Amino acid sequence: MTLKQLEAFYWAATCKNFSVAASRLNISVSSLSKRIGELESAIGAALFNRDNRSAVLTPLGDRLLTHARDVLRSAEHFMRRANDARALSGRCRFGVGELTSLTWMPRLIALIQRSHPNLAVEPHSNLGQVLETQLEDGELDFAIIAGPSTRTAIASHGIGQVQFVWVAAPSLYPDDPPLHAQDVAEQTLITLPNSAGTVRILDEWLAEHHVATGRRMTCENLGAVAGMLKEGLGIGFLPRAWAAALVQRGHLIELAWFPPLRPLAYTYQWRRDDTRPMVQQLRDLATQAVDFDILPCLM
């Protein structure tokens, strides 16, 4: 029995499928299956039931899964103590929300490449709920999401926050801007969809100020939301730095009399059972890189 065989067994059992597990270990599916077969031969019993189209753990495999995790965790701790400063290699797949991808993600990638030139980085951008599912399924090594996660399998570490500002086009209020939270109900509210993290702070704001919204227009792209606000299609809120830049150019006005939204916290998330040094080292780099006040290069 070898650690590579145990790795193959553990990740095959806890990832979405054998293909995802093989990708995480940077090997082919056939190599993964071979390692599992070798482990089964050493044990003298099957760990997966392959009668169906997808492999399912046998009762023995289910009982041994926790022990395999403990052995792998001990091995990771040993390697971390043996060489904490070693450069990382292989491949890292991580996910971020749109705001992170448009602001400080390039800085994070630059830090990773300078610190670990042999580590191939694969960033993915999507909505938070999608990224959490991919993380839990083993398709991502970590994710940076408006958090924290409510899933028991995922650990969260706070790294920063974003302040949003209420804005509207000058043409929407040619005379006096609105003064009260209830004025939101008189206009179309333009926001990201319900699966986005910003909905959390919006719902809290609406409930706190007893506001019932009327028309609502949603779009998955934050840049498109900013464009619709600029065209006077409704009111909404943008990250502070974005809003300041557009206000300075005369494209928007800040609804400064509105009660402020609370800041939206962002977290670095990873699977609790993933104790690889890479996960913790890249968390430290993300903490160094985070800055939501960076303007997108196209703005």
Residue pairs with C-beta under 8 A, 6 or more apart in sequence:
1 39
1 42
1 43
3 71
3 72
3 75
4 35
5 35
5 36
5 38
5 39
5 42
6 39
6 68
6 71
6 72
7 25
7 35
7 72
8 21
8 25
8 27
8 32
8 35
8 36
8 39
9 35
9 36
9 39
9 47
9 61
9 64
9 65
9 68
10 65
10 68
10 69
10 72
11 21
11 24
11 25
11 138
12 18
12 21
12 32
12 36
12 48
12 55
13 47
13 48
13 57
13 61
13 65
14 21
14 65
14 138
14 273
15 21
15 24
15 137
15 138
15 139
16 137
16 138
16 139
17 54
18 29
18 32
18 33
18 55
19 29
20 137
20 138
20 139
21 32
21 138
22 28
22 29
22 31
22 32
23 139
24 138
24 141
25 32
26 90
26 91
27 35
36 47
36 48
39 47
40 46
40 47
43 60
45 58
45 60
46 58
46 60
46 61
47 57
47 58
47 60
47 61
47 64
48 55
48 56
48 57
48 58
48 61
49 55
49 56
49 57
49 58
57 65
69 273
72 275
73 273
73 275
76 275
76 276
76 277
77 275
79 277
80 277
84 277
86 277
87 115
87 116
87 117
87 118
87 119
88 115
88 116
88 118
88 119
88 277
88 278
88 281
89 116
89 118
89 119
90 118
90 119
90 120
90 278
91 119
91 120
91 121
91 122
92 112
92 119
92 120
92 121
92 122
92 141
92 278
92 282
93 122
93 124
93 139
93 140
93 141
94 121
94 122
94 123
94 124
94 140
94 141
94 142
94 143
94 144
94 282
95 123
95 124
95 125
95 126
95 131
95 134
95 135
95 140
95 142
95 143
95 144
95 145
96 105
96 123
96 124
96 125
96 131
96 143
96 144
96 145
97 125
97 126
97 127
97 128
97 131
97 144
97 145
97 146
97 196
97 197
98 125
98 220
98 221
98 222
99 162
99 222
99 239
99 292
100 125
100 144
100 266
100 292
101 123
101 125
102 222
102 223
102 296
103 239
103 241
103 291
103 292
103 293
103 294
103 295
103 296
104 289
104 290
104 291
104 292
104 294
105 123
105 125
107 289
107 291
107 294
108 285
108 286
108 289
108 290
109 121
109 123
111 285
111 288
111 289
112 119
112 121
112 282
112 285
113 119
113 121
115 281
115 285
116 281
119 278
124 131
124 134
124 140
126 134
127 193
127 195
127 196
127 220
128 145
128 146
128 147
128 195
128 196
128 197
129 195
130 195
131 140
131 143
131 145
132 143
132 145
132 149
132 151
132 154
132 269
134 140
134 143
135 142
135 143
135 154
135 269
135 270
135 271
136 151
136 153
136 154
136 271
138 271
141 270
141 274
141 276
141 278
141 279
141 282
142 268
142 269
142 270
142 279
142 282
142 283
143 268
143 269
143 270
144 159
144 266
144 267
144 268
144 269
144 286
145 197
145 266
145 267
145 269
146 196
146 197
146 198
146 200
146 264
146 265
146 266
146 267
147 156
147 158
147 197
147 265
147 266
147 267
147 269
148 156
148 158
148 265
148 267
148 269
149 155
149 156
149 267
149 269
152 272
153 271
153 272
153 273
154 269
154 270
154 271
154 272
155 269
155 270
155 271
155 272
156 267
156 268
156 269
157 267
157 268
157 269
157 283
158 265
158 266
158 267
158 268
159 266
159 267
159 268
159 283
159 286
159 287
159 290
160 265
160 266
160 290
160 291
160 292
161 263
161 264
161 265
161 266
161 292
162 239
162 240
162 263
162 264
162 266
162 292
163 239
163 240
163 260
163 261
163 263
164 198
164 201
164 237
164 238
164 239
164 240
164 243
164 261
164 263
164 264
165 237
165 238
165 239
165 240
165 243
165 244
165 254
165 255
165 260
166 235
166 236
166 237
166 254
166 255
166 258
166 260
166 261
167 229
167 235
167 236
167 237
167 238
167 243
167 246
167 247
167 252
167 253
167 254
167 255
168 177
168 187
168 229
168 232
168 234
168 235
168 236
168 252
168 253
168 255
169 229
169 230
169 231
169 232
169 251
169 252
169 253
170 250
170 252
170 253
171 232
172 187
172 232
172 234
172 235
173 253
177 253
177 255
177 256
177 257
178 184
178 186
178 255
178 257
178 258
179 257
180 257
180 258
181 205
181 209
181 211
181 258
181 259
182 209
182 210
182 211
183 258
184 206
184 211
184 213
184 235
184 258
185 211
185 212
185 213
185 214
186 214
187 214
187 215
187 234
187 235
188 214
188 215
188 216
188 217
188 233
188 234
188 235
189 213
189 214
189 215
189 216
189 217
189 234
189 235
189 236
190 216
190 217
190 218
190 219
190 225
190 228
190 229
190 233
190 234
190 235
190 236
191 198
191 199
191 202
191 216
191 217
191 218
191 225
191 236
191 237
192 198
192 199
192 218
192 219
192 220
192 222
192 225
193 199
193 218
193 219
193 220
194 218
196 220
197 264
197 266
198 237
198 264
200 264
201 261
201 262
201 263
201 264
202 237
202 261
204 262
205 211
205 259
205 261
205 262
206 212
206 213
208 259
209 259
215 234
217 228
217 233
217 234
219 225
219 228
222 238
223 296
223 298
225 236
225 238
226 238
226 242
226 246
228 234
228 236
229 235
229 236
229 238
229 252
230 246
230 251
230 252
235 255
237 243
237 261
238 246
238 252
239 292
239 293
240 293
241 292
241 293
241 294
241 295
242 295
242 296
242 299
243 252
243 254
245 295
245 299
246 252
247 253
247 254
266 290
266 292
268 283
268 286
268 287
270 279
270 283
